[in-house]
Amino acid sequence: MDTTKARKQGNSIMLTVPKDFHIKAGTVVKPHLTSEGIFYEFVKQDDFFDFDEEILKDLVAQGLTGQELVNKFSYIKRGLPKAMDKLIQETEEEVKNTKPLTKEEAAREIGL
């Protein structure tokens, strides 16, 4: 495998992915810094986590319009990834500290 060299582009550092990896332009990845280096995780894009319409409806209901609406929408959108990561982390901690239900307990829990 060939090596690649990091290069500066604007305020960012860019890495080139070799062509034979067959990664399409626009592919979304999430970087993770590890003790061994940087690990890039592919991010599946779907509409399940697209909250744009709900955010806009809420902001409009609050009476925001024009540039104020745009600014608040952009602020909330920028905060979503961090909020989702926090939610995932809290859920993982809760699951880790929870005793699994027995079959009978699960049946009672869902009303069977």
N, C-alpha and C positions, 0 to 999 in steps of 0.2 A: 504494500500500500504506500502511496506517495504521502509526503508530509505536506502540510499547508502552513502558511504563515499569517499571523494576525496582522491586519493593517488598519490604520486610522481612517475613518470617513466621517467628517464633521466632528461631533462630540462622542462618537461611538467607535468601538473596536469591532471590526468585521472579520469573520472566518469564512473561508471558502469551503464548500462541500464538494468533494470530487464528483464529477459527472457520472461515473459508474455506480454511484449510490442511488441514482434515479429519483432524487428528491425534486418534486415540482416546485417552481417558483410560487411563493405565496403560502407554502406549507407552514403551519403554525407549530412552534415548539416552545416548551417551557424549560429554561435552564435551571439546573440544580448544581450548586457548588458543593463538591464532596472532597474528602481528604485525598482522593486520587486524581482530581481534576474537575472538569465540568461535564455533567451528564445532561444531554438534551432529551426531553421526553416529548413525543408527538402529542399534540392536543387535538382530540377529536372535536371538530366543529359541528355543532348541531344547534337547532333553535330552542332546545329545551331550556337553556340558561340565558336566553335572550329576553331581557326584561325591559327593553326600550319602550315598548308601548305602555306598560304598566307605570314606568317611571314618568313618562310624559303625561299620562292621565292624572297621576297624583300631583304633579307640579302645576298643571293647568287648573286642577281643582283647588289648589292653594292660591290661585289668582295670578300666577306668574305669566308674563308675556314678554315678547321681544327678546332683547339681549339678556335680560335677567333670567328668562327661561332657558336660553341656550347655555349661559354660564353655569347655572345650577345643575342642568342635565349633564354637562361635561364633568362637573365636579363629582357627581354621584357615579357616573360611568367609570371614572378613573379609580374610584374606591371599591368597585365591585370585586375585582380579583382578590384583593387583600381580605375583604369581608368573607368571600367564599373560602379562601384558605383557612381563615380563623374558624369558620363554621365546621369545616372538615376536621381540623385539628381538635376542636372541642368534642365533636362526635366520636372521633377515634379514642380520645381519652375516656369519654363516658362509657364506650363499649368495652374498653380495656378493664375498667373498674366495675363492670356489671357481671353478675353471675348469670350464666345462661338459664333460660326457662326450661322446665321439663315440658313434655308434650301436653300433660294435663294443665299445667299453668298457662301455657300458650293458648290452649283451647278456651280456658276461662277468660283470659285476657281479651280475646277477640269475640267472646260471646257465644261459643259453641257448646 
